[in-house]
Amino acid sequence: MDITLLIFLLVYVAMGFGRIPWLKVDRTGAAIIGAMAMIVVGSISPKASWDSIDYSAVGMLFGLMVVSSALVVSGFYAYAARKMASLPVTPPVLLAVLTVTGGLLSAVLTNDVVVVAMTPLLVAVTLTRGLNPVPFLLGFCFAANAVSSGTLIGSPQNMIIAQGLDLSFMGFLRATAVPALASLPIVWGILVLLYRGRWTLQAPAAGAAQPAAAPVPLDVGETLKAGVVTIAVVLAFIFSDWPRELIALAAAGLLLMSRRVSSHDLLKDVDGNLLLLIMGLFVVNAAMAATGLPQMLLAEARDLGLDLNSPFTLFWVGAILSDVVSNNPAVMLLTPFLKPGADAEALGAALALGTGFSSNLIVFGSLAGIIVVEQAAAKGVKISFGEFARAGVPVTLACMVVAAGWILLLSA
């Protein structure tokens, strides 16, 4: 058990720091190396490692990534960003538009893909208008993380939660939509307060003089096709009994069969690293669970009054753990130990809202936060750890208070 525990701890150290210290190994590399190490040392058999991977969750995530990628390739995201940012409105109103748009897009499509597609475009259009890009990027990021908590298809961790607790699309929506939507005015109000008087650039940003990449032109036909498929996926999730992963994979297959868009272009925007990270963590967590240590620790914690199957407790444990190891690993650690029953919706809401809302606290709390900061830096716009936390801390605390009240109401 000692070697299994050591491998497990090293993997989650990498989840927390973003890399293995002294090595050029990122989170995905650490998860894959950890999974292989567990197999090699005999902590888990090759067959058990394959069986531990939830192919339903992975398949659904892959399918939805392809659907979102189709909107990237069709030029929809570029078109939407240009239209929104060119509106003849004041900066606070523009922030409201971008916040609502970021939240709603992320609730219907995978939030990480939306952030990847939109961040460089938002930097370019705000710099062109002479605006300070930071509040707009933070508003988009915070809304993407928070509102995506409200739907089953909003984020990878939501899909894992729904699979683990056997929640339907509408069941998940009932449990999470209200606080997710309530987060929008909170994000907007706090950012307006923090950035009053700082909407415009005092001097040209370092990246402002860099020539912008040519935007992807809008292909109306491909956009309509992707839009129809997206709507069909959501309707199928709501009204049919088909397995969700099959719905998502069928949609991906339809979009990949095109005479105008190559499959290569569609697949290049699929986050293969995230898929591998999730698969690696399934194996690492299963090997650790086989030792019996997590179950023993949970039993002792329950004796001390810390019960993960209490929605309110799960909400705060998930929130704290999410900011230590990031939200996807946190959900994957906790979900196997939940016992869904009559309160499955409350447990799902607790874990989704806890990990989703708390991920805005610091840059490394979510993949979306990392994407925004790194892509902005590549365009010459610096968002420091302190700048992110200065806005992220009050946004997170306010949203968490609202969500905590909602969880108590659901659990009553």
N, C-alpha and C positions, 0 to 999 in steps of 0.2 A: 504493500500500500504506500510505502514511503516514496518510491519513485513515481507512482501515479500522482500522488499529491504534489510532488515537486514539479512535474510537467504541467499539471493543472495551474499551479500558482504562477509559473513562468508565463504561461499563455495569457493569463488574466492581468499580469503585470504589463504585458505588451498591449492588452486592450486598454488599460488605463493610460499608459504613457504614449501610445500610438506607435510604438516600436519596441523591439528588444534592445535594452541598453547595450551599447558598444558594438552593435551589429546593424547592418543595413537591412533589417527585417521589419516590415510594417505589420499592421494588424492581420491582414490576410495571410501573409507569410507565416506569422506566428501560429495562426489557427491551423494551417495546413501542416506545418512542421510538428505541432503538438499532436495532431491526429495521427500522423505517421509514427511518431515516437510512441504513442500509446499502443499502437498495433505491434511495433517491433519489440517492445519490452514485455508484451503479453498481457497488458492491462485490459485489452479487449481483443476479441478474435476478429479476423477479417470479415467474416460473415456478420457478426454482431455489429461491427462498425457500419457496414452497408445498411443493415436493418435499422440502425439508430437514426439514419438521416430521414427526415420527414419530407419525402418527395412531393407530397401534396403542396406543402408550403413553398418549397423551392420552385415547383412547376408553376404555381399560381403567380409567384413573384416574377419569374422569367417571362411568362406570357404578358403580364401587365407592363413590364419594361418594354417589350416590343411594341405594344399599343402606344405607349407614350413616345417611344422613339419615332413612330410614324408621324406624330405631330411635329417632332423636331425636323425631320427630313422634308416634310411638306411645307415648311416655312411658317407654320402657324404661330409658334412661340415668338419668332422674330417679328412677325407682323403685329402680334398682340403687344409686344414690348414697345415697338415704335409708336403704335397708336396711343397707348396709355401715356407714355412719357411725353408725347407731343401735344397733349391736351392743354388748351389755354386756361389753366387754372392756377391757383396759388399753391405754393409748396405743401401746406398742410392738407389741402384737398387732394393733391397728387399722391401724397403719402397714403391717404385713405383709399384711393383707387388701387394703388399697388398692393396695399395690405390685404384688402378684400379679394383682389384677383389672385394673389399668391396663395391665400388660404383656400379659396374655392377650387383652384386648379389642383392643389395638393390633396384635397379631399377626394377628388375623382381620379387623379392619376398619382403615381408613386412620387412622394414629395422630393426625394433625392434627385430624381430625373428632372423634375420641374426646375429645381434650383440650379442644376448643372446647365440646363438650357437657357435660363433667363438671366443669370448673374452677369455674364459678360455684356449682354445686351443692355441691361439696366445701367451698368457703368458707363457705357458709351453714350446712351441718350441723356443721362443726367449731366455728364461732363459737357456735352454739346450745348445744353441749356445753361451752363454756368452754375449748376447746382452742386451742392455738397452731396456726393453719392452715399455717404455713410448711413444717414438715417433711413434712406429709401431701401438700401440693401438689408439693413437690420430689420426693418419693418417687414420686408418680404420674407426674410429668413424666419423670424419669430412667428409670423402668421402661418408659414408653411409647416413648421413643427407643431404648432398648437392645434390648428384646424384639422390637420391630417389625422389627429387623434380621434376625430369624430366619425370616421368611416373605416370599414374593414379593409378597404383597398387603399387607404391613404398612406400607409407606410409598411415596410417589411415586418416590423414588430407587431403591428396590428394583425397581419395575416397569420403570424405564428400564434398569437393569443387566440384568435378565432378558431384556428385548427385545434389547438390544445384544449380549449373549453367547449368546443363544438357549438359555437355561436353562429347564428344565421346573420345575413347582411342586415336585416331589419332589427334583429335583436341587438346587434352591436350598435346600430344607429340610435335606437331608443335610449341606450344606456350612456351614450357619449356625446350626442349631437348638441345638446343644450349648452354645456360648459365649453365645448369646442367653439361654437359660434360666439359665446359670450367673451371669448378671449380677444376677438377682433377689436372691439372698442377699447379694451384695456391696452393692447399693444399700441394702437394709434394714439390714445390719450397720453400715455407715458412718454412716447417718443416726441410728440408735439411739445410737451412740457420741457423735456431735456434739451431739445434742439432749437428752441425759440431763439431767434436772432442769429442762428448759425446755419441757415438754409443754403446760403450761397457761398461760393469759393472766394476767398480773399486773394488767392494767387492761383495761377494755373497748376493743376496737379501734374505730377511727374509723368503720368501716362497720357495726359491730355493731348500731347503733341504727337503721340504715336498714331500712325494711320490705322483706322479701324478696319477689321476684316469685313469683306463684302458680305452683307446680310444675305441669308438664304431667301430667295424670292418666294412669294406665296404661290403655291400650286393649289388652286381652288379645288380641282378635282380630287387630288390626293388628300387635301384637308377634309373635304366632305366625306370621303371614304373612311378616313380614320375617325372622324366624328361619329359617323353612323355606327361603326364597329364599337366605339367606346360606349355609346348609348345602349347598344344591344347587350354589351357585357354587363352593364349595371342593371338593366332590366332582367337579364337572365339570372343574375345573382339574387334579385329580389323575388322574382315570381316563379322560378323553376327549381326543381329538386336535383338538377344535374350537379355533379361534383364541381366545386369552384375551380379547381385546377384544370379540369377539362374545358370549362368555359373559357378560361384565360388562354389556354394553349390553342384551342380552336380559333380564337380571335387572332392570335399571333400567326397561326398558319395561314389564315385568310390574307392577312396583310403582307406576309412574306411572298405570297404568290402574286406578283405584279409584273406588268409589262413595261412599266415606266420607272420604277424604283428598284434598284438592285438589293438583293438580300444582304449584301455586304454593308451597304449604307444603313440599312435598318438595324443590323446587329452590332454595328460599331458603337452605338450609344447604349447598348445593354451593359450594365455594370457587372461584368463577370467576376471582378474581385469581390464584390459584395456577396454574390452567390457562393463563391468558394469559401469565403469567411464563414458564412452561415453553415455550410456543409461541414467544415472543419470543426466548428464549435459543437455541432450535434454529436460528433464522435468523441470529442474531448469530454463533454458533459456526461455522455453515456458511460464512458470509462470510469469517470469519477463516481457516478451514481452506483456503479457495480461494486464499489468498495464498501458501501453501506455507511460511509462517513457522513454524507450530507443528510441522510435520513436520521442518523443519530443526533446530529447537531440540531436539526429541526425539532426533534422530539424534546431535547433539552430546552430549546428556546421556547417551545410551547409550554413547558412546565414553568418557565419564568414569565409567562404571560404574553409572549410574542408569537402570535398565530398567523401564519401567512394566509390562511384561509379566512381570515377576517378582512373584509374589503378595506377598511380604514387603515389597518396595519400594513396591508399589502401596498396600498397607495404610497405611504411614506417610505417603506423599504425599497420599493421600486424606484422612487424618485431619487433617493440617496445613492443607490447602487448605479443608477443610470449615469450620474455625474462622476462616478468613479471609473467605470469600465465602458461607458457609452451605452446608448439605449438598446440596440439590438442584442449585444451580449447579456445585458441585464435581464431582458425578457426571456432569453433562452435559458438562463440559469434558473429563473423562478418558475416558469410555466410548468415544468414536469412535476413540481411538488404541490400543485393546486389540485383540489378535489372538487370538480364542478358538480353542482347539484341545483337546487332551486335558486341559489344566489349566483349562478354562473355569470349572468349579465352584470351584476354588481362587481364581481371579481374582475371580469374583463374590462369594465370601465375603470376600475381602480388601477389596474396595471397599465392600460393604454394612456390614461390621463396622467398618471404619476410619471411615467417615463417620457411621455410626449411634452408635457408642460415644463418639467424640470430640465429638459435638454436645452432650454434657452438660457440657462444660468451662466454657462461658460462656453467658450469656443469649442472645446473638445467634448461637450455634452452630447453632440449629435454629428452625424456625417454631414448634414445640411450646413451646420455652422462652419465646419472645416472647409467645405466646398466654397462657401461665400467668401471667407477670409482669404483662402489661397487664390481663387480666381480673381478677386479684387486686387490682390497684390500683384498678380501677373499683368494687370492693366494699369499699374502705378498708383493704386488707391490702397493706403495702409489702414487696416482696422486692427489696432493693437488688442492684446488680451484685456487690458484695462478698459479700453473704449467699449469693447463688446460687453464686459461684465457690468460696466456702469449703467448700461441700458438693460442688460439681461437680468440682473439681480432684481430690480423692482418689478419688471415684467413677470418674471417667474414667480416671485412671492405673491403678487396680486392674483395671478391666474391660479396658483396653487390653493389660495384661500377659497376662491370660488369653487374650484373642483372638490376641495375637501368637504365643503358644505353639501355639494351635490352627492358625494359618495355617502355621507351620513344619511341623506334623505333616501337614497336608494336602499340602504341597508336597514332602514327603520322597519 
